[in-house]
């Protein structure tokens, strides 16, 4: 039975992700949180915070997690009964670019042979698409913005049993990724131990 805990946790995590990722749309000042509770986390349980890698960003986030946990009344120590692990991911957004030079445009309406109201015109100059006298600068459209994601789990140190798993995503619309990820941490602490589906939370 112990061996099934991790696969079940991963399966539920995947189901929640697939159900919510496509619907993820929020303002520039909001993030989206999902969480699954497998077993109660004792209230005010002592916690140790461990990043899954020791990058500069994650070490700064470790300090922020510990600061907020203490502010909420939790005990934090390196050898606690429960381990809060986390990792961060960044996903580059998708962009589409139009870089075609439109020199001749033809329009026609009505009639069987091209229309009785046919118009032909030369595009002499267009700053975006280009024309006879210039190449244009092209057009770039953001299809989906870049995002940051934080995954958090709480396991019992002695047994390795998973008690809680959560993840949050937010659009990276400002250049400071550390400020963004720091502002996502309170949502995890405020909803710790709960099951949450597609909950918006404020950033900054």
C-alpha positions, 0 to 999 in steps of 0.5 A, a space after each residue: 500500500 505504501 508503494 501506491 502513495 506516490 503513483 496516486 499522488 502523481 496521477 491526481 496531480 496530472 488530472 488536476 493539471 490537465 483540467 485546469 491548465 487550459 482554463 488558466 487565464 488571469 490578470 497580471 496581478 493574479 496567480 492560480 493555485 491547485 492543491 490535493 490533500 492526502 492526509 491531514 497535516 497537524 496544525 502548527 506542525 514543525 516543518 523543515 523547508 527544502 528546495 529540490 535544487 540549491 539555485 540562488 533563486 530557490 535559496 532565496 525562496 527557502 528563506 521567504 517560505 521560512 519567514 512566512 511560515 514563522 509569521 503564521 505561527 509555524 515552527 521551522 527547523 532543519 530536523 522537523 517531523 514534516 518536510 516541505 519540499 519545493 521546486 520552481 519551473 519557468 516556461 517560455 511563452 509562445 510568439 507569432 511573427 508576421 514578416 510578409 511584404 504586401 505590395 499589391 492588394 486586390 479586392 472584388 465584390 459581386 459578379 461572376 468574373 471577378 466582380 463589377 466592383 473590383 479594386 487594385 491598389 499598390 501598397 506604397 508604404 506600410 511600417 508593419 507589413 512593408 510596401 514598395 518603398 520599405 520592407 516593414 518591421 513585421 508584427 509580433 503577437 504574444 500567443 501565450 505569456 511566459 509563466 513561472 510555476 512552483 510545486 510544493 509537497 509536504 511529507 512525513 519525515 519518518 515514513 516518507 508518506 505524502 500528506 499534501 501536494 500543491 502547485 501554482 502558476 503565474 504569468 511573468 509580465 514583469 522582469 523581476 522573477 524573484 519578486 513574482 515567485 516570492 509573491 506566490 508563497 503566501 498562497 501556499 501557506 494560507 491553503 496548506 493542508 487543504 484541497 484547492 481547485 483553480 483558486 485565483 490569488 493576488 500577487 505583489 
